[in-house]
Amino acid sequence: MKTSVKKIGNSKGVILPPSFLAQFNLDKDSDINIEIKPEGILITPSTNPRENWEAAFQEAFEQGDEPESDYFRGITNEFDETEWTW
C-alpha cells in the first residue's frame, strides 16, 4: 500500500487503514511499539509486560525462591501519616 506523511497538529503522521489495524486487534486506544530499523519503521502491538508475572512468581516459589524483605516496613514520615490516603 502506498500512502503519504500528513501534518497532524505540530507533528506528522501516517494514516493506517482499519483493515491493517484489525489484523492485530488494534483500535484508537491501543498501545504500540515503534522501532527504527535499517529498512524502515516497524510498528508492533504492545504487550502487557507483566502479563505472566503471577505464573513466574508461583514457579519461583515452587522452586524454593522466597520474596525479598519489605525494606520499608515500619518506616514512615509526616507525609505518610498526615497527607497520604490509601
ABEGO torsion letter per residue (X at the ends): XBBBBBBBEABBBBBBBAAAAAAAGBBAABBBBBBBBAAEBBBBBBBBAAAAAAAAAAAAAAAGBBBBBBAABGBBBAAAAAABBX
